[in-house]
Amino acid sequence: MLRTERGPMFWLIPIAVIILATVLIGIVIVNQDGSDADAQSQSSSSQGEGAEEDTDLDFVEHRDADEHNAIGDVDAPVALVMYSDYQCPYCASWNEDTLPAMMDYVDSGDLRIEMRDLAVFGEESERAARAVFAAGEQDEYWDYHNALFDGGEHRPKSELDDDSLISLGEELGLDPKQFKQDMNSTEAHEEFEEVASEGQSIGVSSTPAFIIGGQPLLGAQPTQEFVDAVDDALARAES
């Protein structure tokens, strides 16, 4: 279901967002000159050095009870927004290694997780994003999402074509005819474009990128970094 209402308008970019955009642009430049592993290291250090402590990006939280790509209480004290790509290896490893720890907070009612599916790596990623949208229309967003990142690995491009994505839906018990229709629907394309515009408006140009309690956290960092970030956000929410 498409959102019909938002909080503060996401296209109005505060100075804090411009700061974040500058940080992310610096990360992209570094990525072009180093290996994937080096790029992740640079992402972590840039986030620590450049992000202002008073940056507040909580306006990106949708808090929409009808969104399929979110899990956790809509009024949870802390929200984690993740910008992800289904061809991103670090997104896949985060899903395997860190998401379970975050789900503990979801289960306790302290955290809401909202996914934002982008296509940094090309058209196959967009097709996968529309496929998980279609799965969500049959209330299976998270099962499909996890299947695309099974074992902490992303699927190769050859397995992100229409037929493969529809077959995966069938394996998960989805109606293939309805799935195909929803995946190629105007609503799926509009949803994808909305997410892409939102990401661009705050300077997200690489994945994974996170907003936790309104604060940016960049790269697939160790799980403890996310635990600490959520704990800090909970402490701020309670103060």
Secondary structure, DSSP 8 states (H G I E B T S, - for coil): ------SS-TTS--HHHHHHHHHHHHHHHHHHHS-HHHHHHHHHHHHHHHS-TT---GGG----TT-TTEES-TT-SEEEEEEEETT-HHHHHHHHHTHHHHHHHHHTTSEEEEEEEE-TT-HHHHHHHHHHHHHHHTT-HHHHHHHHTGGG----GGGSSHHHHHHHHHHTT--HHHHHHHHTSHHHHHHHHHHHHHHHHTT--SS-EEEETTEEEESS--HHHHHHHHHHHHHHHH-
